[in-house]
């Protein structure tokens, strides 16, 4: 072949690569724009009085109510205060942190993968394609949860930052360079913040920490010791700054420990959670196999196909598998997103992840994976990505997959690693895995859009949220006309009791948003759940044991959306309050949103004729 022919051949390959990369970038960018723009459009719409209300109420009184399940209020509380306690601004802050966090992880991953894939196209488009795919997968953060940030966001972003630090370390080790000190310090900062936000994050931190040690060990014991030193310095420095600039840890930690003691005594145990994780996880896995078995078989056959006859059969099987899976997704894939489709869209995305897992396992067994390419550090990183979504969700009292799939970007990175590592496999295997990866992020666009616009978290669809509420705590959020009118009437009725702001209010159950809306403050823990009534009672008694449980004569207002039980009556008696003697019903429940609202008889507003 002449030099001209060789040059032409290289040019044609480059053109093919560029065309393919531009196509991937185009699709992934469209997905990114879909979920980011949709999230930006919805920040001023809807309000959930349950979980979102709990987060926001705890942030509103972050510096004066230490009783909390986690310390997340000390992270988002100061931010909320700096933003003027504006809910819309806080939602925008969450969106920005999600995009920036996912981008940093995506950049860190592709930077590392470039070192592990020396045969990759020598163009920055290759990195850009991977970055946009991973960012597109980040849309799962908006698949069903509230728009305001919570402790799950801290753990998710912290996990991605921690893994990014490992990736920077792994890249430096592969290039025989010193690991950047800033990456080690950042990892220590992440450790302190995540533990403050949620104590169970020690599980994912331990996993990331082990991976980091294995990576650093590639440069010897001295590098490991150096990494541990700077990580401890970062963790200690962060703890000191929090103690002196945000909240004394001697005040924050006892409050968190108290609530966790209530839970240990009255609520779910770690064994109960693990059993629930296992049973619900097996159910999800079984449903995935049942709905997408043909696609998984096709992925395995595609890797081992050789010879024209078998490869034709593999192409046909792959087409049939993809066709059947797409049909099942449109039939019952939960593409509408939101809580209503939980347990459905996770099956769709898990199928894509399993295709990548089956492909890499079969490729290794059949020796279709380039021999000797991957070292121990690489397998540790890939293994970390494989388990990260579920491990970072540990500690939730929901099935692991409900929180785990918010970290779908980690699995998107894993799928990219598989697609780019199949040079020795047949074309049908590369095409099948690539198409599944791309279609999975297209599914993310539909799920995120549905979760924001069609089935938002405990809210009416976006099109029905047309009326702005005049109450300042809700910052003019648009609600349905009926809901806005009911909230306004309730606020007008109770204004003599809730002015000035900061009146203690206990809302039984899961109505923290009502307390926030009425400018009230929690009395005891901000979270009040019908399934954990003993925990709520313990929190009330804890406050009543203090020297001044409420300021002056501002005894707590009591809201009930259920029958009053002896448990609440007994808890209030610890405060010297008798519900039957010291309180009266302010109005018939049918005029107060079907709530029983009790006000103290000795309150000046009650005595006013």
C-alpha positions in Angstrom: 0.0 0.0 0.0 1.4 3.4 -1.0 1.9 6.2 1.6 -1.0 8.0 0.0 -3.3 5.0 0.5 -2.2 4.7 4.2 -2.9 8.4 4.7 -6.3 8.0 3.1 -7.1 5.0 5.3 -6.2 6.9 8.4 -8.3 9.9 7.3 -11.4 7.7 6.6 -11.0 6.1 10.1 -10.7 9.6 11.7 -13.8 10.8 9.8 -15.8 7.7 10.9 -14.7 8.3 14.5 -15.5 12.0 14.3 -19.0 11.3 12.9 -19.7 8.7 15.6 -18.5 11.0 18.4 -20.5 14.0 17.1 -23.6 11.7 17.0 -23.1 10.7 20.6 -22.4 14.2 21.7 -25.5 15.4 19.9 -27.8 12.9 21.5 -26.2 13.3 25.0 -26.3 17.0 24.8 -30.0 16.9 23.9 -30.6 14.8 27.0 -28.6 17.2 29.2 -30.5 20.2 27.9 -33.8 18.4 28.4 -33.4 17.7 32.1 -31.4 20.8 33.0 -33.8 23.2 31.3 -36.9 21.4 32.6 -35.5 21.5 36.2 -34.8 25.2 35.8 -38.4 25.8 34.5 -39.9 24.0 37.5 -38.0 25.6 40.4 -40.9 28.0 41.1 -43.7 25.4 41.0 -45.2 23.1 43.5 -44.5 22.5 47.2 -44.5 19.2 49.1 -45.6 19.7 52.8 -44.2 16.3 53.8 -40.5 15.5 53.0 -39.6 18.7 51.3 -41.4 20.6 54.0 -39.3 18.7 56.6 -36.0 19.6 54.9 -36.9 23.3 54.6 -38.2 23.6 58.1 -35.1 22.2 59.5 -33.0 24.5 57.4 -35.1 27.5 58.4 -34.3 26.9 62.1 -30.9 25.2 61.6 -29.1 27.1 64.3 -31.8 26.8 67.1 -33.2 23.3 66.8 -30.4 20.6 67.4 -32.8 17.7 67.4 -32.4 16.1 64.0 -31.8 12.7 62.4 -28.7 14.0 60.6 -26.6 17.2 60.5 -27.6 18.1 57.0 -29.3 21.3 58.3 -25.8 22.6 59.2 -24.9 22.3 55.5 -27.9 23.6 53.7 -29.2 25.8 56.6 -26.6 28.5 56.3 -27.0 28.4 52.5 -30.7 28.8 52.9 -30.2 31.8 55.2 -27.7 33.4 52.8 -30.3 33.0 50.1 -32.8 34.9 52.2 -34.7 31.8 53.0 -35.9 31.8 49.4 -37.1 28.3 48.3 -36.7 29.0 44.6 -33.1 30.2 45.1 -32.3 27.1 47.1 -33.8 24.9 44.4 -31.6 26.7 41.8 -28.6 26.1 44.2 -29.3 22.4 44.2 -29.5 22.3 40.4 -26.2 24.1 40.0 -24.4 21.8 42.5 -25.8 18.7 40.7 -24.6 19.9 37.3 -21.2 21.0 38.6 -20.7 17.9 40.7 -21.6 15.5 37.8 -19.4 17.5 35.4 -16.4 17.2 37.7 -16.9 13.5 38.1 -17.3 13.0 34.3 -14.2 15.0 33.6 -12.2 13.1 36.2 -13.4 9.8 34.8 -12.7 10.5 31.2 -9.3 11.9 32.1 -8.5 8.6 33.8 -10.0 6.5 31.1 -7.8 8.2 28.4 -4.8 6.8 30.2 -6.3 3.3 30.2 -7.4 3.5 26.6 -4.3 4.4 24.6 -5.9 3.2 21.3 -8.9 5.7 21.7 -9.3 8.3 19.0 -6.7 11.1 19.5 -9.3 13.9 19.7 -10.8 15.8 22.6 -14.2 14.9 21.1 -13.7 11.5 22.7 -13.5 13.0 26.2 -16.4 15.3 25.4 -18.6 12.5 24.3 -18.0 10.6 27.5 -18.5 13.7 29.6 -21.9 14.6 28.0 -23.1 11.0 28.4 -22.3 10.9 32.1 -23.8 14.4 32.6 -26.9 13.2 30.8 -27.2 10.3 33.2 -27.2 12.8 36.0 -30.8 13.6 35.1 -31.8 10.7 37.4 -31.4 13.1 40.3 -34.7 14.6 39.1 -36.5 11.3 38.5 -38.8 11.4 41.6 -37.4 13.3 44.6 -38.5 16.8 45.9 -37.0 19.8 44.1 -35.3 21.1 47.3 -32.0 19.5 48.4 -31.8 16.9 51.2 -29.2 14.7 52.8 -29.4 12.3 49.8 -27.9 15.1 47.7 -25.0 15.6 50.0 -24.2 11.8 50.0 -24.6 11.6 46.3 -22.4 14.6 45.5 -19.9 13.6 48.2 -19.7 10.1 46.8 -19.0 11.4 43.3 -16.4 13.9 44.6 -14.7 11.1 46.6 -14.6 8.8 43.6 -13.2 11.7 41.5 -10.4 12.1 44.0 -9.6 8.4 43.6 -9.7 8.9 39.8 -7.2 11.8 40.0 -5.0 9.6 42.2 -5.2 6.7 39.8 -4.4 8.9 36.8 -1.3 10.2 38.6 -0.2 6.7 39.6 -0.6 5.4 36.0 1.5 8.4 34.8 4.1 7.9 37.5 3.4 11.3 39.0 2.7 12.5 42.5 -0.9 12.5 43.5 -2.1 16.1 43.8 -2.3 17.3 47.4 -5.5 19.1 46.7 -7.2 15.8 45.7 -6.2 14.2 49.0 -7.3 17.2 51.1 -10.6 17.3 49.2 -11.2 13.7 50.0 -10.8 14.5 53.7 -13.2 17.4 53.4 -15.7 15.1 51.7 -15.4 12.6 54.6 -16.2 15.2 57.3 -19.2 16.7 55.3 -20.7 13.4 54.5 -20.5 12.0 58.1 -22.1 15.3 59.3 -24.9 14.9 56.8 -25.6 11.3 57.4 -23.7 8.9 59.7 -24.5 5.9 57.6 -22.3 7.4 54.9 -19.4 5.8 56.6 -20.2 2.7 54.6 -19.6 4.3 51.2 -16.7 6.3 52.6 -15.0 3.1 53.8 -15.5 1.6 50.3 -14.0 4.6 48.6 -11.2 4.8 51.2 -10.2 1.2 50.5 -10.1 1.9 46.8 -8.0 4.9 47.4 -5.5 2.9 49.4 -5.2 0.3 46.7 -4.6 2.9 44.1 -2.0 4.8 46.2 -0.3 1.5 47.0 0.8 1.4 43.4 3.5 4.0 44.4 4.4 2.3 47.6 3.8 2.6 51.4 5.1 6.1 51.5 2.5 7.3 49.0 -0.2 5.6 51.1 1.0 7.3 54.3 1.2 10.6 52.4 -2.4 10.2 51.2 -3.7 9.3 54.7 -1.9 12.3 56.2 -3.4 14.9 53.8 -6.8 13.3 53.9 -6.8 13.4 57.7 -5.6 17.0 57.5 -8.6 17.9 55.2 -11.1 16.1 57.5 -9.7 17.7 60.7 -9.5 21.1 59.1 -13.1 20.9 57.9 -14.3 19.7 61.3 -12.5 22.7 63.0 -14.0 25.2 60.5 -17.5 23.8 61.1 -17.1 23.9 64.8 -15.9 27.6 64.9 -17.7 29.1 61.9 -21.0 27.1 61.6 -22.0 25.3 64.7 -20.2 24.0 67.8 -20.0 20.3 67.4 -20.6 20.0 71.1 -24.1 21.2 70.3 -24.8 19.5 67.0 -23.6 16.0 67.8 -25.7 15.5 71.0 -28.8 16.5 69.1 -28.2 14.0 66.3 -27.2 11.3 68.8 -30.4 11.9 70.7 -32.7 11.4 67.7 -30.8 8.3 66.6 -31.2 7.0 70.1 -35.0 7.5 69.7 -34.9 5.6 66.5 -32.9 2.7 67.9 -35.3 2.4 70.8 -38.6 2.9 68.9 -38.1 2.4 65.2 -36.4 0.3 62.5 -33.2 -1.7 63.2 -30.2 -2.2 60.9 -31.2 -5.8 60.5 -34.7 -4.9 59.4 -33.3 -2.5 56.8 -30.8 -5.0 55.4 -33.6 -7.6 55.1 -35.8 -5.1 53.3 -32.9 -4.1 50.9 -32.3 -7.8 50.0 -35.9 -8.7 49.3 -36.7 -5.6 47.3 -33.4 -5.8 45.4 -34.1 -9.4 44.5 -37.5 -8.5 43.3 -36.2 -5.7 41.0 -33.5 -8.0 39.6 -36.0 -10.8 38.9 -38.3 -8.4 37.1 -35.4 -7.1 35.0 -34.4 -10.7 34.0 -38.1 -11.5 33.1 -38.6 -8.4 30.9 -35.2 -8.2 29.2 -33.8 -11.8 29.2 -33.5 -11.8 25.4 -31.4 -8.7 25.3 -29.1 -10.1 28.0 -28.7 -13.4 26.0 -28.0 -11.4 22.8 -25.3 -9.4 24.6 -23.5 -12.6 25.6 -23.9 -14.2 22.2 -22.6 -11.1 20.5 -19.3 -11.3 22.3 -18.5 -14.9 21.4 -19.8 -14.9 17.9 -17.2 -15.8 15.3 -17.6 -16.8 11.7 -20.1 -15.4 9.2 -23.0 -17.7 10.2 -22.8 -17.1 13.9 -22.3 -13.4 13.5 -25.4 -13.1 11.3 -27.3 -15.0 14.0 -25.9 -12.6 16.6 -27.0 -9.5 14.7 -30.5 -11.0 14.3 -30.6 -11.9 18.0 -29.4 -8.5 19.0 -32.0 -6.8 16.9 -34.7 -9.0 18.4 -33.5 -8.4 21.9 -33.4 -4.6 21.4 -36.8 -4.6 19.8 -38.4 -6.6 22.6 -36.8 -4.5 25.3 -37.9 -1.3 23.7 -41.4 -2.7 23.3 -41.4 -3.6 27.0 -40.1 -0.2 28.0 -42.9 1.6 26.1 -45.5 -0.8 27.5 -44.5 -0.7 31.2 -41.1 1.0 31.5 -42.2 3.9 33.7 -40.9 6.6 31.4 -43.3 9.0 32.9 -41.0 9.2 36.0 -42.1 10.4 39.4 -43.1 8.3 42.5 -45.9 6.8 40.6 -43.5 4.9 38.3 -41.0 3.8 41.0 -40.1 0.2 40.5 -40.7 0.5 36.8 -38.1 2.9 35.3 -35.4 1.3 37.5 -36.0 -2.0 35.7 -35.4 -0.2 32.4 -32.1 1.2 33.5 -30.9 -1.8 35.3 -31.3 -3.8 32.1 -28.8 -1.5 30.4 -26.4 -1.9 33.3 -26.7 -5.7 33.2 -25.9 -5.7 29.5 -22.6 -4.0 30.2 -21.9 -6.4 33.1 -22.8 -9.5 31.0 -20.7 -8.2 28.1 -17.5 -7.6 30.2 -17.8 -10.9 32.1 -18.3 -13.0 28.9 -15.5 -11.0 27.1 -13.1 -11.9 29.9 -14.1 -15.5 29.9 -13.9 -15.7 26.1 -10.7 -13.7 26.1 -12.2 -11.0 23.9 -11.0 -8.4 26.3 -7.5 -7.2 25.5 -5.2 -9.4 27.6 -3.1 -7.7 30.2 -4.6 -4.3 29.6 -6.3 -3.8 33.0 -4.3 -3.8 36.2 -5.6 -4.2 39.8 -6.1 -0.5 40.1 -8.3 -0.4 37.1 -10.5 -3.3 38.3 -10.8 -1.6 41.7 -12.1 1.6 40.0 -14.5 -0.3 37.8 -15.7 -2.3 40.8 -16.2 0.9 42.8 -18.4 2.3 40.0 -20.4 -0.9 39.8 -21.4 -0.9 43.5 -21.4 2.8 44.2 -25.1 3.6 43.5 -26.4 1.0 45.9 -23.8 1.6 48.6 -24.2 5.4 48.7 -27.9 4.8 49.3 -27.3 2.7 52.4 -29.1 3.9 55.5 -32.4 4.9 53.7 -35.6 3.3 55.0 -36.7 2.9 51.4 -35.6 0.1 49.1 -32.0 0.8 48.1 -32.8 1.1 44.4 -35.1 4.1 45.0 -32.1 6.2 46.1 -29.5 4.2 44.3 -30.5 5.1 40.8 -30.0 8.8 41.5 -26.3 7.8 41.0 -26.9 6.4 37.6 -24.0 8.5 36.3 -21.6 6.0 37.9 -23.2 3.2 35.9 -23.0 5.4 32.8 -19.3 5.7 33.3 -19.0 1.9 33.8 -20.9 1.4 30.5 -18.5 3.8 28.7 -15.5 1.8 30.1 -17.0 -1.4 28.7 -17.9 0.1 25.3 -14.4 1.5 24.9 -12.7 -1.7 26.0 -14.2 -4.1 23.4 -11.7 -3.6 20.5 -11.0 -7.3 20.5 -14.7 -8.2 20.5 -16.9 -8.6 17.3 -18.5 -5.4 15.9 -22.0 -6.7 16.9 -20.9 -6.7 20.6 -19.6 -3.1 20.4 -22.7 -1.9 18.5 -25.1 -3.7 20.9 -23.5 -2.3 24.1 -23.1 1.2 22.6 -26.8 1.3 21.5 -28.0 0.2 24.9 -25.8 2.8 26.6 -27.2 5.6 24.4 -30.8 4.5 24.6 -30.5 4.3 28.4 -29.7 8.0 28.6 -32.5 8.8 26.2 -34.7 7.0 28.7 -33.2 9.3 31.4 -34.5 12.3 29.5 -38.0 11.0 29.5 -37.9 9.9 33.1 -36.5 13.2 34.4 -39.0 15.2 32.3 -41.9 13.1 33.5 -40.7 13.3 37.1 -40.6 17.1 36.9 -43.6 18.0 34.7 -46.0 15.1 34.6 -45.7 13.4 38.0 -43.8 15.8 40.3 -43.2 14.6 43.9 -46.4 14.8 45.9 -47.8 17.6 43.7 -50.2 18.0 40.8 -48.8 18.1 37.3 -46.9 21.3 36.3 -49.8 22.4 34.0 -52.1 22.6 37.0 -49.9 24.8 39.1 -51.1 28.3 38.1 -51.6 30.4 41.3 -48.9 32.1 43.2 -49.3 32.1 47.0 -48.8 35.5 48.7 -47.3 33.9 51.9 -43.6 34.9 52.1 -42.3 31.6 53.4 -43.3 30.0 50.1 -41.7 32.8 48.2 -44.6 33.1 45.7 -44.4 29.4 44.6 -47.1 28.5 42.1 -49.6 26.0 43.4 -53.0 24.8 42.2 -55.7 27.5 42.7 -57.5 25.4 45.3 -54.4 24.7 47.3 -53.3 28.3 47.3 -56.7 29.5 48.4 -56.8 27.0 51.3 -53.3 27.9 52.5 -54.2 31.6 52.4 -57.4 31.1 54.4 -55.5 29.1 57.0 -52.8 31.7 57.3 -55.4 34.4 57.8 -57.2 32.5 60.5 -54.0 31.7 62.4 -52.2 35.0 61.9 -53.0 36.3 65.5 -51.3 33.2 66.8 -48.4 33.0 64.4 -47.3 36.6 64.6 -44.5 37.3 65.2 -42.8 34.4 63.5 -41.2 31.6 65.3 -44.3 30.2 67.2 -43.7 26.5 68.2 -46.0 24.2 66.2 -46.3 20.5 66.2 -48.0 19.0 63.1 -49.1 15.4 63.5 -48.2 13.9 61.0 -45.8 14.7 58.0 -46.9 18.3 57.8 -43.7 20.1 58.4 -44.4 22.3 55.3 -47.5 23.7 57.0 -45.4 24.7 60.0 -42.9 26.4 57.6 -45.8 28.1 55.7 -47.2 29.6 58.9 -43.8 30.9 59.9 -43.7 28.5 62.8 -40.8 26.6 64.2 -40.6 22.9 65.2 -41.2 21.8 68.7 -39.0 18.7 69.0 -37.8 17.1 65.9 -39.0 18.6 62.6 -39.8 15.2 61.2 -43.2 13.8 62.5 -44.1 10.5 61.0 -47.3 8.4 61.5 -45.1 5.3 61.5 -42.8 6.6 64.2 -45.1 8.1 66.9 -42.9 6.9 69.8 -40.0 8.8 68.2 -42.0 12.0 68.0 -43.2 11.6 71.6 -39.5 11.1 72.7 -38.6 14.3 70.9 -41.3 16.3 72.6 -40.3 15.0 76.0 -36.6 15.9 75.2 -37.6 19.5 74.5 -39.8 19.7 77.6 -36.8 18.6 79.8 -35.0 21.8 78.9 -35.1 24.9 81.1 -37.3 27.0 78.7 -39.1 24.7 76.2 -40.9 27.7 74.7 -40.4 31.5 74.9 -42.7 33.3 77.2 -46.4 32.2 77.0 -46.0 30.9 73.4 -47.0 27.4 74.1 -47.0 25.2 71.0 -50.0 25.1 68.6 -51.1 21.5 67.8 -52.2 20.3 64.3 -53.7 16.9 63.8 -54.7 15.2 60.5 -55.6 12.0 62.3 -57.2 10.8 65.6 -55.4 12.0 68.7 -53.9 9.2 70.7 -52.9 8.8 74.4 -49.3 8.8 73.2 -49.4 12.5 72.2 -51.4 13.4 75.3 -48.9 11.8 77.6 -46.0 13.4 75.8 -47.5 16.9 76.2 -48.1 16.2 79.9 -44.3 16.0 80.3 -44.4 19.8 79.4 -47.1 20.4 81.9 -49.7 20.7 79.2 -53.1 19.0 79.3 -54.7 18.9 75.9 -58.2 18.5 77.4 -57.9 21.4 79.7 -55.3 23.8 78.3 -56.4 23.8 74.6 -59.4 24.5 72.5 -60.3 23.7 68.8 -59.9 26.9 66.9 -62.6 26.0 64.3 -64.5 23.0 62.9 -62.0 20.9 60.9 -64.1 21.2 57.7 -63.1 24.9 57.6 -59.4 24.3 58.3 -58.4 21.9 55.6 -59.8 19.0 57.6 -57.2 19.6 60.3 -57.9 19.6 64.0 -56.1 22.7 65.1 -55.7 23.3 68.9 -54.7 26.7 70.4 -53.8 27.4 74.0 -56.5 28.9 76.1 -54.1 31.2 77.9 -52.8 32.7 74.7 -53.5 36.5 74.3 -55.1 35.8 70.9 -57.5 33.3 72.4 -58.6 35.7 75.2 -59.1 38.6 72.8 -62.9 39.1 72.3 
